[in-house]
């Protein structure tokens, strides 16, 4: 759109140059009217693309110069009319140029904002990944701590059960019999460790072991 507008502006400038180079026999009146027409076309082009908003001062001055050119022509002041028309055309060119600069700056700003937005999104993604990794690490540490606590609790329970279980008592009965004698001696005592039966000489000693609870 801007290129088309600039092309139109160039055509208007060409018309202005043609008006200024028109042979003298054409008359200053004709040249003034051609210059006014070219300036008016250029101002219209500038206003149609938004110069009134982006470059209001230049556009207003161009309109004022065009009005002066028309008044001078109507009053028969042909040379001043041509000069005013040329000034109006130049002001319109300035307005179009400023409009183009503003549009270029807007495009550059939009591109920069887009780049910054992409960079910010990438930073946020990296931060989210790091936070997720840290959360996974904390979860793994919590699981390991829970497993350790469970093992400690099981060990404590086993120790408590072992402490509450009464020790095993061993009752041992020893019968002694001497050879050739009917006399026999028997004694019983309790010990806290198991004693394996000991083989005694035939007819002399018999040992009986029995495990009981207190």
Secondary structure, DSSP 8 states (H G I E B T S, - for coil): -HHHHHHHHHHHHHHHHHHHTS-GGG-HHHHHHHHHHHHHHHHHHHHHTTHHHHSHHHHHHHHHHHHHHHHHHHTT-HHHHHHHHHHHHHHHHHHHHHHHHHHHHHHHHHHHHHHHHHHHHHHHHHHHHHHHHHHHHHHHHHHHHHHHHHHHHHHHHHHHHHHHS---EEEEEEEEE-TT---EEEEEEEESS--------TTTEEEEEEEE--
